[in-house]
């Protein structure tokens, strides 16, 4: 096979795409502006490399074109990705449903993919960003930042999105795609912290705790209309932000709503282990099994306490001191106030705030903080094996497309699965099946 396939971007999707194309005998040119491959891949999952998840459902992915998502989802093959990695000697293991390399090092995956593209003869062009692409009768004319020009029969755009500019992700692939006739949906940071101007949040800066996080968009709880969703897990408070996986999962919808001028509020239950009152959000599971007691019993015990102790001491066992300080501040008090001097209404308010703490969201984290980009190339412009429906010979892979997964390895699964499909299809297009299977 004398076919030449160019791949832009040496991240997870681009590396697997290059390996897939080269495995069919194509000459592969792999371009990246960085001085080494897989910079973002090596940092994923806090460096541990959460590459997939035991749970795999269409609901784990989102797009601005949900009607197209079902079609695209059928081309995401987690088990194929896992087999490809294991075939490269990357032993995997699962922990609480999250799938990691056995070493718990994302760099293990990067090294395995590096060895793979080297073995299949990929021509790697590091520190050479693709700056322009022109469609020509014979395929594509590719120009790079070094002033060089290359020709290829097929082109795979695997440049990623905007999330992670510290890893070289700058959205340059969108401009190339537009020059070849494609359109993008609105892009924004996703799987990121949510910002707030709440004046009391700084009291709890640095605190991590289990919580149920309910997000209410565009309405108060008492009025009709609007939307509501929720997540459960560990949250972390910052001086002007709140983060953690439950918040990350809600960040895409929050960013979209804020961009449309809608209000966004988070309602935290900071004691999710206790049974809930009827009518409040339930995550469908308990945070932990309590040894004994109910919230009603705990409420009554605390309300009857008349000791000469501070609010922080009174909340001991329910909230750490900094969290108690935040709750007290929201009630117009300080953590040093003595509980015997408070009214029953004030005590009830303190306990109620532990179960129903509201935060008005004013923005999202930056692309530097985000794990993934929400939005991208329209799925309605993408055909089978991630081929362009507008530009023959053009393919896409990974985050550049308008599909984002929730936290838990879904985005890496999509990146590598789409890369493998695109790479194989780009190399095989126009080649008789009998030749492909030799």
C-alpha positions in Angstrom: 0.0 0.0 0.0 1.5 3.4 -1.0 -1.2 5.5 0.6 -0.1 8.4 2.8 -2.1 9.4 5.9 -1.4 12.5 7.8 -2.4 12.8 11.5 -2.4 16.1 13.3 -2.0 15.8 17.1 0.0 13.2 19.0 -2.4 12.8 21.9 -4.4 9.7 22.7 -6.6 9.8 19.7 -3.8 10.8 17.3 -1.4 8.1 18.5 -4.0 5.4 18.1 -5.1 6.7 14.8 -1.5 6.7 13.5 -1.0 3.1 14.7 -4.3 2.0 13.1 -3.4 3.5 9.8 0.2 2.2 9.8 -1.0 -1.3 10.8 -2.7 -1.5 7.4 0.5 -0.6 5.6 0.0 3.1 5.1 2.8 5.6 5.3 1.8 7.8 8.3 2.9 11.4 9.0 2.2 12.3 12.6 2.5 16.0 13.5 2.5 17.7 17.0 3.5 21.1 18.1 4.9 19.8 21.4 8.4 18.4 22.0 7.0 15.1 23.1 4.0 12.9 22.6 1.0 12.5 24.8 1.5 15.4 27.2 -2.2 15.6 28.2 -2.5 11.9 28.2 0.3 11.5 30.7 -1.4 13.9 33.1 -4.8 12.4 32.9 -6.5 11.2 36.1 -4.0 13.1 38.2 -1.3 11.2 36.5 -2.9 7.8 37.2 -4.5 7.3 33.8 -8.2 6.5 34.2 -8.7 5.3 30.6 -12.1 3.6 30.8 -15.0 2.7 33.0 -16.8 -0.6 33.7 -20.1 1.2 33.2 -20.6 2.0 29.5 -23.9 3.7 28.5 -24.9 6.3 25.9 -26.0 8.5 28.8 -22.4 8.8 29.8 -21.8 11.1 26.8 -23.3 14.5 25.8 -23.5 16.6 22.6 -25.2 19.7 21.3 -26.8 17.3 18.8 -28.3 14.6 20.9 -30.1 13.1 18.0 -26.8 12.4 16.3 -25.1 11.2 19.5 -26.9 7.8 19.4 -25.5 7.1 15.9 -22.0 8.1 16.9 -22.2 6.2 20.2 -22.5 2.9 18.2 -18.9 3.5 17.0 -17.4 3.8 20.5 -16.0 0.4 21.4 -14.5 0.3 24.9 -13.6 -3.4 24.8 -11.7 -3.0 21.6 -9.7 -0.2 23.1 -8.9 -2.3 26.2 -7.8 -5.2 24.0 -5.6 -3.0 22.0 -3.8 -1.8 25.1 -3.5 -5.2 26.6 -2.0 -6.4 23.3 0.7 -3.8 23.8 1.5 -5.3 27.2 -0.4 -2.6 29.1 -2.0 -4.6 31.9 -5.2 -3.1 33.2 -7.1 -3.2 36.5 -10.4 -1.8 37.8 -10.9 0.0 41.0 -14.5 1.0 42.0 -15.5 0.7 38.4 -12.7 2.9 37.1 -10.2 1.2 34.8 -6.5 2.1 35.1 -3.2 0.7 33.9 -1.9 -1.8 36.5 0.9 0.6 37.3 -1.5 3.5 38.1 0.6 5.7 35.9 -0.8 7.4 32.8 2.7 7.5 31.4 2.5 3.7 31.1 -0.1 4.2 28.4 1.9 7.0 26.7 5.0 4.8 26.6 3.1 1.8 25.2 1.6 3.9 22.4 5.1 5.4 21.7 6.5 2.0 21.3 3.6 1.0 19.1 3.9 3.9 16.6 7.7 3.3 16.5 7.3 -0.4 15.6 4.8 0.3 12.8 7.1 3.0 11.3 5.2 6.2 11.9 7.1 9.3 10.8 6.9 11.5 13.8 7.2 15.3 13.4 7.5 16.9 16.8 7.6 20.7 17.4 6.0 21.0 13.9 2.4 22.2 14.2 0.1 22.0 11.2 -0.8 25.6 10.3 -2.8 25.2 7.1 -4.4 22.5 5.0 -5.6 22.8 1.4 -7.8 20.3 -0.4 -6.2 19.3 -3.7 -7.2 16.7 -6.4 -4.7 14.2 -5.1 -5.7 14.6 -1.4 -4.3 17.3 0.9 -1.5 19.8 0.9 -0.3 20.3 4.4 1.7 23.3 5.6 3.5 23.4 9.0 5.0 26.1 11.2 8.5 25.2 10.1 7.6 26.3 6.5 7.6 22.7 5.2 4.9 21.3 2.9 3.6 17.7 2.8 1.1 15.8 0.7 -1.2 13.2 2.0 -4.0 11.1 0.5 -6.0 11.3 3.8 -6.0 13.6 6.8 -7.1 12.9 10.4 -7.7 15.9 12.7 -6.9 14.8 16.2 -5.8 18.1 17.7 -8.0 18.0 20.7 -10.0 21.0 21.9 -9.3 24.0 24.0 -9.0 22.3 27.4 -5.4 22.1 28.7 -3.5 24.9 26.9 -0.6 24.0 29.2 -0.4 20.8 27.2 -0.5 22.6 23.8 -4.3 22.4 23.3 -5.2 25.6 21.6 -8.2 24.8 19.4 -6.2 25.1 16.2 -7.9 22.1 14.7 -11.2 24.0 14.6 -9.8 26.5 12.2 -8.4 23.8 9.9 -11.8 22.1 10.0 -13.6 25.3 9.1 -11.2 25.9 6.2 -12.3 22.5 4.9 -16.0 23.3 5.1 -17.0 22.2 8.6 -18.8 24.0 11.4 -18.4 23.9 15.2 -20.9 24.2 18.0 -20.2 26.6 20.8 -17.2 25.5 22.8 -16.7 26.0 26.6 -14.7 24.5 29.4 -16.2 21.3 30.9 -15.4 18.9 33.7 -14.2 21.9 35.7 -14.9 23.8 38.9 -17.8 26.2 39.2 -17.2 29.8 40.3 -19.2 31.8 42.8 -19.1 35.2 44.5 -20.6 33.7 47.6 -19.1 35.8 50.5 -18.9 32.9 53.0 -17.4 30.1 50.9 -13.8 31.2 51.8 -14.3 30.0 55.4 -14.3 26.4 54.1 -11.5 26.8 51.5 -9.6 23.5 51.2 -12.3 21.3 52.9 -13.3 18.1 51.2 -16.5 16.3 52.2 -19.1 13.9 50.8 -22.1 15.7 49.6 -25.2 15.4 47.4 -25.1 18.2 44.9 -28.3 19.3 43.3 -28.2 21.9 40.5 -31.2 24.1 39.8 -31.3 26.1 36.6 -33.5 29.0 35.7 -36.0 28.9 38.5 -36.6 28.8 42.3 -37.6 25.5 43.8 -41.1 26.7 44.4 -41.9 27.8 40.8 -42.8 25.8 37.8 -40.4 25.3 34.8 -36.7 25.1 34.7 -34.5 22.0 35.1 -32.9 20.1 37.9 -30.2 17.5 38.2 -28.0 16.0 40.9 -24.8 14.1 41.7 -23.2 12.5 44.7 -19.6 12.3 45.8 -16.7 14.3 47.3 -16.7 18.0 46.8 -13.9 20.5 47.5 -14.4 24.1 48.6 -12.2 26.9 47.3 -12.1 30.6 48.1 -14.4 31.4 45.2 -15.2 28.1 43.7 -16.4 24.6 44.3 -15.0 21.5 42.6 -14.9 17.7 42.9 -16.3 15.0 40.6 -20.0 15.8 41.4 -19.5 19.4 40.4 -17.5 18.5 37.3 -20.3 16.3 36.1 -22.7 19.2 36.3 -20.3 21.9 34.9 -21.1 21.4 31.2 -24.9 22.1 31.8 -24.0 24.9 34.2 -21.8 26.6 31.6 -24.4 26.2 28.9 -27.1 27.7 31.1 -25.0 30.6 32.1 -24.1 31.4 28.5 -27.8 31.6 27.8 -28.3 34.0 30.6 -30.0 31.6 33.0 -29.5 31.5 36.7 -27.7 28.4 38.2 -27.7 27.4 41.8 -26.1 24.4 43.6 -27.9 23.0 46.7 -25.6 20.9 48.9 -26.6 18.3 51.4 -23.5 18.0 53.5 -24.8 15.1 55.5 -25.8 12.7 52.8 -25.5 9.6 55.0 -28.7 10.5 56.9 -32.1 9.7 55.6 -33.6 12.5 53.7 -36.9 14.3 54.3 -39.5 13.5 51.7 -39.5 15.8 48.7 -35.7 16.3 48.6 -33.3 15.0 46.0 -32.0 11.5 46.5 -28.9 10.2 44.7 -30.4 6.7 44.6 -27.9 5.3 47.1 -26.6 6.1 50.6 -23.2 7.6 51.0 -22.4 5.1 53.8 -24.2 2.9 56.3 -24.7 4.6 59.6 -24.1 2.5 62.7 -27.2 3.8 64.2 -29.5 6.7 64.5 -31.6 8.9 62.2 -31.5 12.5 61.3 -34.5 13.2 63.4 -32.8 11.7 66.4 -29.6 13.7 65.7 -31.6 16.9 65.2 -33.4 16.4 68.5 -30.2 15.6 70.4 -28.4 18.7 69.1 -31.5 21.0 69.7 -31.6 20.0 73.3 -27.9 20.7 74.0 -27.5 23.6 76.5 -23.8 23.4 77.2 -21.7 26.6 77.2 -19.9 25.6 74.0 -19.2 27.3 70.7 -21.0 26.5 67.4 -17.8 24.8 66.1 -17.7 22.6 69.2 -21.5 21.9 69.0 -21.1 20.8 65.3 -18.2 18.5 66.1 -19.0 15.1 64.7 -21.1 16.6 61.9 -18.8 19.2 60.4 -15.1 20.0 60.6 -14.3 23.5 62.1 -13.8 25.3 58.7 -17.1 23.9 57.4 -18.8 24.9 60.7 -17.4 28.4 60.3 -18.9 28.6 56.8 -22.3 27.4 58.0 -22.2 29.9 60.9 -21.4 32.8 58.6 -24.3 32.0 56.3 -26.5 32.2 59.4 -25.1 35.6 60.3 -23.0 34.2 63.2 -19.5 33.1 63.9 -18.1 29.7 64.9 -17.2 31.2 68.3 -20.8 32.1 69.2 -22.0 30.1 72.3 -25.0 27.9 71.5 -26.7 28.6 74.9 -27.1 32.2 73.8 -28.8 31.3 70.5 -32.5 30.9 69.9 -34.1 27.7 68.9 -34.7 29.2 65.5 -30.9 30.0 65.1 -30.0 26.4 66.1 -32.5 25.0 63.7 -31.1 27.2 60.9 -27.6 25.9 61.5 -28.7 22.3 61.3 -30.9 23.0 58.2 -28.0 24.6 56.4 -26.0 21.4 56.8 -28.7 19.7 54.7 -29.6 22.5 52.4 -26.7 24.9 51.6 -27.2 27.0 48.5 -24.5 28.5 46.3 -25.2 30.8 43.3 -22.9 29.9 40.4 -21.5 32.8 38.4 -19.1 31.0 36.0 -17.0 28.0 35.2 -13.3 27.3 35.5 -11.0 28.3 32.7 -9.8 26.0 29.9 -6.6 25.6 31.9 -8.6 24.0 34.8 -10.9 22.0 32.6 -10.5 18.3 31.8 -12.3 18.5 28.4 -13.9 20.8 25.9 -17.7 20.9 25.6 -18.7 21.4 21.9 -16.7 21.0 18.7 -17.2 19.7 15.2 -20.8 19.0 14.5 -21.7 15.4 14.6 -24.2 15.8 11.8 -21.2 16.4 9.5 -19.6 13.1 10.5 -20.2 9.8 8.9 -19.2 6.2 9.5 -15.7 5.6 11.0 -15.6 9.4 11.8 -15.2 10.4 8.2 -16.2 13.8 7.0 -19.4 14.0 5.1 -18.3 17.3 3.5 -14.6 16.7 2.5 -13.6 13.3 1.1 -10.5 11.9 2.7 -10.9 13.9 5.9 -11.4 12.2 9.3 -11.8 13.3 12.9 -10.8 11.7 16.2 -11.2 12.6 19.9 -12.0 15.9 21.6 -12.2 18.0 18.5 -15.6 16.5 17.9 -18.8 17.7 19.7 -19.0 14.8 22.1 -17.9 14.8 25.7 -18.0 12.1 28.3 -18.6 12.5 32.0 -15.8 11.9 34.5 -14.5 8.3 34.7 -12.4 7.5 31.7 -15.1 8.1 29.1 -13.3 10.8 27.1 -10.1 8.7 26.8 -12.2 5.7 25.7 -13.8 7.8 23.0 -10.5 9.4 22.0 -8.8 6.0 21.4 -11.8 4.3 19.9 -12.5 7.1 17.4 -8.7 7.2 16.6 -8.6 3.5 15.8 -11.7 3.7 13.6 -10.5 6.8 11.8 -7.0 5.5 11.3 -8.0 2.2 9.9 -10.7 3.8 7.7 -8.3 6.5 6.4 -5.8 3.9 5.4 -8.3 1.5 3.9 -10.4 3.9 1.9 -10.3 3.0 -1.8 -8.3 -0.2 -1.1 -10.0 -3.5 -2.0 -11.1 -5.5 1.1 -9.1 -8.5 -0.2 -5.9 -6.3 0.1 -6.9 -4.9 3.5 -7.2 -8.4 5.0 -3.8 -9.7 3.7 
